[in-house]
Amino acid sequence: MDALHSQIFLPVEKMPKNWLNIVPSLKTKPMPLCLPNGKPAPFEVACAVFPKDLVLQEYSQDPLIEIPDFLRERYVLANRPTPLKRALGLEKALGLDGDKIKIYYKREDVSPTGSHKGNTATAQAYYAKKQGLKGLVTETGAGQWGAALAYGCNIVGLDCTVYQARISYQQKPGRVVLMNSYGAKVIPSPSNQTEVGKIYYNKDNNHPGSLGIAISEAVEHALTRDPANYRYSLGSVLNFVLLHQTVIRQEAKIQMEMAGDYPDVVIGCFGGGSNFGGFIIPFAKDKIEGKKPNLDIIAAEPSACPKLSRGVFRFDYGDSGEKAPIAKMYTLGHNFMPKPIHAGGLRYHGAAPITSCLKYDNVIRSEEFKQIPVIQSGLLFAKAEGLLPAPESAHAIHCAIEVAKKAKENNERKVIAFNLSGHGFFDYVAYQMLIDGKLENYELPQSEIDKNLADPSMPQFTEPDMS
């Protein structure tokens, strides 16, 4: 493939008309969201937290769910279908034989807010507006999700409030400006504006925060301030979020066919599971159905927060303040307090139930990587491909590079595909620290994981109480 044909564009008319729901195909099914007493959360309770149509999608068993015409139009206006790119520059930098080892990446960075998050943010805002709500409240780590929801709410005319983990709020002022530009109110978390936030803020008003704390603040805000008109919005983990993201891989699958290839290895960075799930689900379905039994699907995690690699598959709260519903997932424990690494979007203690089930059934696997080599790979990608990736996406890039190097050493043929979930133009601090020699590695000690999982506040039930 020459450079003139290295970017593969999908005609608009071939953009997916349906979201792909993998739940009916799973061997191990996601458990229902539960209350602290172990009973499944009643429909009306879930609808008090999320817009009604999203709750219906959360529990749907339909293999395909139609994308409303309004959303398909908005997807097109937001640059969907996105390009699939052959990484010829990266292949050359690695000294690969392009006839034997090929690397492709899906460019989600071309969206208005620079990441994949708009695929579900626009959908969630649409359904909230359809219900007649006035606004949505959410959390964000690095700010990709917060910016996307601010964008989606602005489109349909909803209020948007974002609690952002303080360390990212301080490190990424550009994303705060972007959220404000769309009309969102951004609050550094932990804050003194919620009861949960005060627990941490009053001890340390410069607490770095976490996604778990920010989720608690956002849920509390949505449930206690004008609950008739506001709902909570989540950018990862839940079934309906991964559902909305499946437009990514449906497009990529057709684009790979246009290129005359099918991947041997599929890779995505892993925080809560949204970009990873959206990218790999259609391929995972092929693997489950026996069409591609040897397909290698890898979730690339930070060593500072390796919930799939070293967590436990059990029921846990989705947030540190125990305000959100309880889900069965791979978790490091909801009281886990991640170190302030630069991949803020990956600093979450739990994994999406769908991806947890895929991991439990060995359909996917995970690998963990330290921060310095990951950011080094991100810098190499920038030099080779001309695009500075988000630190989160750099985990997928680093994993792809490691797979390619191993294939080269073993003289193997390999087609590798990964999701470039977002650009890193607001994440310059991580790269500057690497260049200045100030970036540090951090590997989560197993003793800390064991301590968190042994905490008496962890849910003690192993199955939902259906009585």
Beta strands, then each sheet from edge to edge (+ up, - down):
strand 1: 7-8
strand 2: 18-20
strand 3: 64-66
strand 4: 84-86
strand 5: 101-107
strand 6: 135-140
strand 7: 159-165
strand 8: 185-189
strand 9: 230-232
strand 10: 265-269
strand 11: 296-302
strand 12: 312-317
strand 13: 326-331
strand 14: 365-369
strand 15: 414-420
sheet 1: 1+ 4- 5+ 15+ 10+ 11+ 14+
sheet 2: 2+ 3-
sheet 3: 8+ 7+ 6+ 9+
sheet 4: 12+ 13-
end
